[in-house]
Amino acid sequence: MLGNTFGRMFRITTCGESYSGGFRKHLPVPPELFGGQIVIVDGVPPGLKITAEVIEEELAKRRPGLSEFSTPRKEKDRGFIFSGVMEDDLTTGAPVGMIIPNTDIGDVHLQQHKANRELIRPGQASYTYFKKYGRYYDWAGAGRASGRETAARVAGGAVAKLILDAMGIDVIAYITEIHGIKAAHVTYETAKANYRMNEINCPDPEAARKMTEELKKIKAAGDSCGGVVEIIARGVPAGLGEPVFDKLSAMIAHALLSIGGVKGIEFGDGFEHAKMTGSESNDTPYFDEESGRIRFRTNRAGGMLGGISNGEDIRVRVAVKPTPTILMSQETADIAKSENITHVFASRSDPTICTRIYPVCEAMMRMVLVDAIYMAEGYRNVLSAIDPEWEGL
């Protein structure tokens, strides 16, 4: 299986499946070594203070079983750092390796998945994985297509966050729509003031109330729904991104569209530009005396021109599809018997992915930005931001 590494100068490689370790848990090894999600983060500068608590703070945002709108699966999501860090929790410059063990992988759930291994799950990757990997594909909880793999991304993003914090760059994501219920326009300041203030992380309290009521109805019906997540990056310097194929917008799209369940993306005013004239669409520049640099009076472009950052907030929205596993009878096909049937896939899942996908979006955006900074400004500038007294290179 290819495609498990993301990034160029700052990059992660991940492995692990939904139920990895489920077939090894009876061996005489510690539970932490049964299996889980593993991430290797390369391109980490020396002198960065990384602790398990820092990693777990980010992991807690997507941890399952924390609310009524999350899967009932209970995972502790503890992060164990096993390389790249020495005394005082400071990085050495070597790759940082971490594991997030799978703990809630009971036999009853494995048996459920095993009983359904010949059935195609509607809306899920079971059929395409079967066509790609044949009878050896991982049928337990969607394998690498499971949302469980995103824990490794969030751990990698936690490292990127430490680097961006040192450079004064902030990334925040939140929900702006659930099943057609939309929040009012959200500014960066509003998003920061109301971040995670309600169960679904919507900065608009009234919209959040309506979304919550709608989610309760959908969950009671055994169904699921989609929504929209918005991501803002503030403090991004102008000039990030490479022309043509490696535009910053292209790298962000690659990162966010690689997240399972994301079906669409738009930057700034996005598809609304199709309805505008040029005079309506253009963000007009001006010299800002207070900051001493060029600013733009509007930000319809979403912080990028020609795919390169212009110094304004990067604003991106992603469309998230409904959770495919639902507690309703659906038509499907039995691969082994070549028969059409109806079936209820009794499995643990979320009534919406949105409430747990926003920290994954934050993580991927952070890793793209660190990688782009490395490409544009080099390793040295990052090191000097972390430790101004460092005199290497």
N, C-alpha and C positions, 0 to 999 in steps of 0.2 A: 504494500500500500504506500503510494507516494503522497506528497502534498501535506506533510505533517510539520513543515517548517515555514515560518512566516517572518519576513523582515530581511534586511540586507546587512547593515552594520550592527544594528541592534535587532536581534532575532530570537525567536523562541522555537523550540522543537517540543512537541507534546506527544504523549501516548497514554492509552488507558481507555476503557470502555465503560458502559453503564454498569455492567455486572462483573467487571474484571476482578478476579480473585474469588468469585463465587464457587469455582470448581477446585480451589486450592485451600479453602478455609479449614479443612480437616487435617491438613499436614501439620507436623510439629514445628511451626514457625510462629513468631509473634503476629497478632492480628494486623499490625501496621504493614506487614509484608505479604498479606494475602493478595493484595492488588489495589489499584486506585488510579488516580490521575497523576501523571508525572510531567514536569516541565523543566527543560534546560534553557536557561536564559543566558545568551551569549552577547558580549558587547557591554557588560556591566563595568563601569569604571571602578578603580580601587578607591577605598576610603568611604564608601557609602554604608551607612548604618542600616542593616536589614535584620529584623527580628521576626520570629514566628507571629508575634502579636500584630505587627504591621501587616503581614500577609493575611492573617485571619480577620482583621478588621474589614478588608475588602471582600474576602470570601463570605463574610456574614451577610453581605447585601444580597447575595444570590442563593444562600443556603436554603435547601428545601425544608418544608415542614414548619415554617415560622409563622404562617398566617393561614386563614381559611381559604385564601385564594392561591395557595401553593399545594403542590403534590404532598400527600401524607407521608411520603418517604422521609425518613429521619436520617440525616447525615450530619456528623459532627463537624465536618470540613475543617479539620485541623491541618495546618501546614507544617511539614517537617523539612527543614533545610539541611541538606546533606553534603553540599560542596560550595566552594567559592567564598566562604566566610570564615574568619578566624577569630581571635580574641577581641573582646569588646564589640562583637557582632559587626565588625567592619569587613567589607568586601576586599578581596585580594586582587581583583582584576580577572580572575579565572571565571569560567562559567558557573553560574549559580544554579544548583540543582535542587528541586523541591518535589515532594510527594504529598498528595492529599488522599489518604486512604479511603476506600469504600468500606462502609461499616454496616449499612442496612441492606444486606444482600441475602436475605433468608431463603431457605430451600423452597418455601411455598411459592415465592415469587418466581424463582427459577423454573419451577414446575409449570406455573402458568404460562410462561413464555415458551417453554419446551413443547407444551401441548398445542401451541399456536404456530409452531415453527414452519408449517407448510402452508399457512394462510397469509395472504397479502394484506398488510395493514393499510387501509385507505389513508391517503395523504402522507404516509411515511415512506422512508427510503428502503423498506424491506425488499420490495421487488427489484429496485435498481441495484441494491447490494447483492441480491441473489444472482442477477444477470452478470454482474461484474466479477464476483468471487465464487460463484457456483455453490455447491452444497457445503462448502466450508465457511460460508459467511456467518457472522456473529448474529444470531437470532435473539439473543437475550437482551431485552430492553433497548433495542435499536443499535447496540454496539457503539461504534464511533459516531453514528448519526444522532446519538442521544444528547440531550442538553447537558448531561453529566460531564461531557468532555470540556464544557466551557469553564469548569472550575480551574483547569490548568491555565486557561487564557487569563482569568482574573488574577491568578497568582503572578503571572508574568507581568500583567498590567500594574500590579502593586509595586513592582520594582521600577517600572517606568514612571510611576507617579512620584516616587522619591526623587528621581532625576529632574522631573518637571517642576516639582515644588522648589527645588534649589534654584531654578531659573525663573520663578515667578509666573509659571504657566499653569492655568487651572482648567480642568475638564469636568463638566457636569452633565448628567443625562437625567431625563425625567419623562413621565408619560403625559402626552397631550391629547390622546384620544383612545377610547375604549368602545368598541362596537358602535361607532357612529356618534358617540357622545364626546364633544370636543371642549377642551379648555379654552379660555380666553388667551389672547396673545401673551406669551410669557417672556419677560426680560431676564437677562442674566441675574440682575439683582433680586427679582422676585423668586427665581429658581433657587438661588442660594439661601434666601431667607426662609423658604418653605421646603427645603430639601429633606425628604424622608419624614415629613411632618404628619403624613397619614399612611395608611397601610398600602396604598398603591403608588405612592410617590408622584402624585399629581400636584403641581404648585398652586392650582386654582381650587380652593376649598369647596366651592359650590359644585364645580364639575366633578371633583373627587367624590362628593357625596352621591351624586347621580350615578357615577361609574360603579361605586360600591354596591348600590342597590341593583344595578343591572347585572353585575357579576354574581350576586347572590341568586338571582332568578336563573341565570344561565347554568350555574353550578347545580341548582336544584333539579333542573331538567336533564342533567347528565351530559350537557353540551359544553362547548367552549367558544371563545371569540377572539378576534384579533384586535389590533390597535396600532397606535403610532407612538414612537419614542423619538424625542428630540435630544440632540447633543450639541452643547456649546463649548468651544475651547477659547478661553480668553488669555491674552498676553502672548499670543503666537507672533513672533517677529515676521516682518515682511521678507519675502525672498525664499521661502521654503518650497521645495518641489522642483523637479527637473522637467524641462520642456518635452513635449510630445508624449512619449509612452509612459514616463514615470512622473506625470503630474501629481501634485499633492492630492488633488481631488480624485484621481484614479487610484492612488494608494489607499485613500480613505474608503473609497467604494469597494475595493478589493477586500479590505479588512472587515467592513461591516456586512457585506454580502456573503462573506464566508461563514457568518453565524447562522446556525440552523434556525429556520423559521422566518428569516428576513427575506421579503419578497420584492422590495422596492426601496429606492433611495432618492432624495432630492436635496440640493444645496441652496441655501438662501430661500428665495421665493420659488425655486424649482419650476414645476410645470406651469405656474402662473405666468412665467415669462412668455409662454406661447400666446397669451392673450394681450400682451403689451405692445406698445410701439417702442422704438429705440429710445425716445426721450423719456418714456416712462420707466424703462428697464435700467437705464444707465445710472450708476452711482457716481455723483459728481464729486471730484476731489477739491480739497482746499488746504491751505497751509494753516495748521493749528499752532498758534503762538504759545499756548500753554505747554504743549508737549514738544514743540519744536520740530514737528514732522508733518508729513502729508497725511491727512485723514480723509474720510469720505462721509458725505452728509447723510447718506442712506447705506444700507447693507443688503440690498436685494441679491447681490452676487454670493452672499454667504461667506465673505472673508477671503475669496480667491478670485483672481483674474488670470486668464490663460492657464489655469490650473496651478498657479503659484500664489502663496499667501500674500495678502496686501496689508497686513497689520491689524485689520479689524477682526472682530469675533468670527471664528469659523462656526457656522450654524448648519447643522445637518439633521434631516429627519429620515427615519426608516419606517417602512410599513412592515408590520409583523402579522403573520397569518395565525389563524386559530390553532390551538393545540390539536394535532391530528388524532390522538388517542382520546376517544370520548366514550361515555358509558351509555351508548345508544346502539341499537341494532343497525348494522350497515351491510350493504351488499359487498361481497368480496369473492375471491376465487381460491380454491384449494389447488396448489401447484402439484402435489403428489397425485391427486385423484382426477385432475383436470375437470373439476366440477365448480359450478357457480353456487354459492350458498349465501345465507345471511348469518351474521355472527355479532356478538357483543364482546369486544376485547376488554375484559375486566382487568384493568391494569392501573397502576398509580400514575396520575398525571395532573397537570395544572389546568384550571379552567381558563386561564390566559397565560401566555408566555411573557407578556409585557412586564409583569411585576417582578420578574427575575432576570429579564434580559438586559435591562438598562445598565447594570454594572458591567456586563460583558461588553456593551457598546463603549462605555467609558474606558475599559481596559484596552480595547482594540484601537481606539482613537489615541490613547496615550502612547502606545507602542509605535504607531505610525509617526507621531510627532517626534519622538526621540530619535527614531531612525532617520527622519528627514533632517533633523538638526545635525546629526552626525554627518550626513551626506553634504549638507550645505556649509557647515561651519567647522567640522572636524572634531575630533576627540578632545583636543586641548581645551577648547572653549567650555566644554561640558565639565571637564576636570576643574577648571579655574572657578566655575560657579559653585562646585561642591566644596572646594578647599582653596580659597584665594591665596594661601601661603604656599601652595604646592609649586615646586620649581622644576618638576620633571619636564621631559620632552624638550 
